[in-house]
Every structure is written in structure tokens, then in C-alpha cells.
Amino acid sequence: MTRDLSTLIRTIPDYPLPGIQFRDVTTLLLDGPGFATTIDRLAAAAGEVDLIAGIEARGFVFAAALAARLTKGLVLVRKKNKLPGAVIGVNYALEYGEDRVEIHADAVPPGARVLVVDDLIATGGTALAAVQLLRTARAEVAQAAFVVDLPDLGGADRLRAAGVEVATLVSFAGD
């Protein structure tokens, strides 16, 4: 595939609020060769890892495909109260309020090298919470990968400041 992946990502203006340019990866997922190329490129960017951690919800799609490609296990980083059994979690700040992400308490062996994956990095709040959560579980989180970066919102830089190497495939400036 020679075309840029950015051409497969639809922009929806003024969603969910006026002034927001929503980058919709569902159109990328509809394109089989584009989706395959995305997973190939994420795999090429991945270092030595033991597990792939996908962030709910669209991150699950990319993380699951990547885990299968790399033949690694998949950890689901879920929103609160979505997992059965014993969980550990981390609360994190939103613009107005707070949210929480959780994993199963036994999902990550101590010292496991984990790659965090999501569809998009914007401000980085959820990704940073996922990193903190995995590190609380005594995982080594040195890498994160995203299909889309919105660099003006600073999330990738925040992850780098937390000691996480960041790989992105497509960047949309000004968002």
C-alpha cells in the first residue's frame, strides 16, 4: 500500500463539541489493506515486549491485532466496573471531574515488558493513567504506540516525560 494512512482517517468537524475536529479511525478499519498496513507498521515500531495492553475501546482493536501479529498476550485496560473478579485501578483527572481505568489484578506478571496501544493520543490523560496502572502492577512500561497523534495537545510529550518511548503513525497538527 503506497497511500498515506491519513487518507483513510475521516475527520468529523464539530464533534463532540463545536471546534473539535474528531479523527475517526473506523474508516481506516473498513479498509482491509489499510488496517493490515497499520498493524504492520505498529509491529515494526514495537521493541521487545512480553504483553500488549490495549486501552478501551478503540485501542482494543489495534492492540488485539498487534498482539496476534507479535504472538503476545493481550491486557485489557478497561473503564471502571467493566471487569469481573479482582482488579487494580488508577483514578485520573479529566477536564471536569475524574475517571478510572482498571486491569485484572493478576493480568501482568511483575517485570513484564508491556507496550501500551491506543488508537489516538491527544492530551495523554488516559494513556498516562494506563502507564501508571501497569507500573503499579510492577510492569515495565517503556513503550506506547498510537495510530494517530494530535501533537498540539501534548500527550505524546507527556508520555515521553514519564519515560515512555512513543511511536505514532499519523499526525494531525492544529487539533
CORPE-V900922 format. One record per pair of residues at least 4 apart in sequence whose ideal C-beta (glycine too) atoms are under 8 Angstrom apart, sorted by the first residue. I is the first residue (numbers start at 1). J is the second residue. If there is no record, write none. Layout:
BEGIN
i j
I J
I J
END
This chain:
BEGIN
i j
1 33
1 34
1 36
1 37
3 7
3 8
3 34
4 170
5 9
5 28
5 34
5 37
5 38
5 41
5 147
5 169
5 170
6 170
6 172
8 27
8 28
8 31
8 34
9 23
9 24
9 25
9 27
9 28
9 147
9 148
9 170
10 23
10 24
10 26
10 27
11 21
11 22
11 23
11 24
11 172
12 21
12 22
12 24
13 20
13 21
13 22
14 18
14 19
14 20
15 20
15 22
16 20
16 22
20 175
21 172
21 174
21 175
23 120
23 148
23 150
23 172
23 175
25 29
25 58
25 119
25 120
25 147
25 148
26 30
27 31
28 34
28 35
28 38
28 147
29 35
29 61
31 35
32 36
33 37
34 38
35 39
35 65
36 40
37 41
38 42
38 62
38 147
38 169
39 43
39 62
39 65
39 66
39 69
40 44
40 69
41 45
41 169
42 46
42 62
42 66
42 117
42 145
42 147
42 167
42 169
43 66
43 69
43 70
45 145
45 167
46 66
46 70
46 115
46 143
46 145
46 167
47 113
47 115
47 142
47 143
47 165
48 113
49 70
49 72
49 113
49 114
49 115
49 143
50 72
50 73
50 109
50 112
50 113
50 114
51 67
51 72
51 73
51 74
51 75
51 108
51 112
51 113
51 114
51 115
51 139
52 63
52 66
52 67
52 70
52 72
52 73
52 74
52 75
52 114
52 115
52 117
53 63
53 74
53 75
53 76
53 77
53 103
53 114
53 115
53 116
53 117
53 130
53 134
53 141
54 59
54 60
54 61
54 62
54 63
54 64
54 67
54 74
54 75
54 76
54 77
54 117
54 118
55 59
55 60
55 63
55 77
55 101
55 116
55 117
55 118
55 126
55 127
55 130
56 60
56 76
56 77
56 78
56 79
56 82
56 101
58 62
58 118
58 119
58 120
59 63
59 77
59 117
59 118
59 119
60 64
60 76
61 65
61 119
62 66
62 117
62 118
62 119
62 147
63 67
63 74
63 117
63 118
64 68
64 74
65 69
66 70
66 115
66 117
66 145
67 71
67 72
67 73
67 74
75 103
75 107
75 108
75 114
75 134
76 83
76 103
76 107
77 101
77 102
77 103
77 116
77 130
77 133
77 134
78 82
78 83
78 101
78 102
78 103
79 99
79 100
79 101
79 102
80 89
80 99
80 100
80 101
80 102
81 102
82 102
83 87
83 102
83 103
83 104
85 104
85 105
86 104
86 105
86 106
87 102
87 103
87 104
87 105
88 102
88 103
88 105
88 133
88 136
88 137
89 100
89 101
89 102
89 103
89 133
90 100
90 101
90 102
90 129
90 132
90 133
90 136
91 98
91 99
91 100
91 129
92 98
92 99
92 100
92 101
92 125
92 126
92 128
92 129
92 132
93 97
93 98
93 125
94 98
94 99
94 125
99 126
99 129
101 126
101 129
101 130
101 133
102 133
103 107
103 108
103 133
103 134
103 137
105 137
107 137
108 112
108 114
108 134
108 137
108 138
108 139
110 137
110 138
110 139
111 138
111 139
111 140
112 139
112 140
113 139
113 140
113 142
114 134
114 139
114 140
114 141
115 143
115 144
115 145
116 127
116 130
116 131
116 134
116 141
116 143
116 144
116 145
116 164
117 144
117 145
117 146
118 126
118 127
118 130
118 144
118 146
119 146
119 147
119 148
120 146
120 147
120 148
120 149
120 150
121 127
121 144
121 146
121 148
121 149
121 150
121 155
121 156
121 159
121 166
121 168
122 150
122 153
122 155
122 175
123 153
123 154
123 155
123 158
124 128
124 153
124 154
124 155
124 156
124 157
124 158
124 159
125 129
125 155
126 130
127 131
127 144
127 146
127 155
127 159
128 132
128 155
128 158
128 159
128 162
129 133
130 134
131 135
131 141
131 144
131 159
131 162
131 164
132 136
133 137
134 139
134 141
135 139
135 141
141 164
142 163
142 164
142 165
143 164
143 165
143 166
143 167
144 159
144 164
144 165
144 166
144 167
145 166
145 167
145 168
146 156
146 166
146 167
146 168
146 169
147 168
147 169
147 170
148 168
148 169
148 170
148 171
148 172
149 155
149 156
149 166
149 168
149 170
149 171
149 172
150 155
150 171
150 172
150 175
151 156
151 157
151 171
151 173
152 173
152 174
152 175
153 175
154 158
155 159
156 160
156 166
156 168
157 161
158 162
159 164
159 166
160 164
160 165
160 166
END
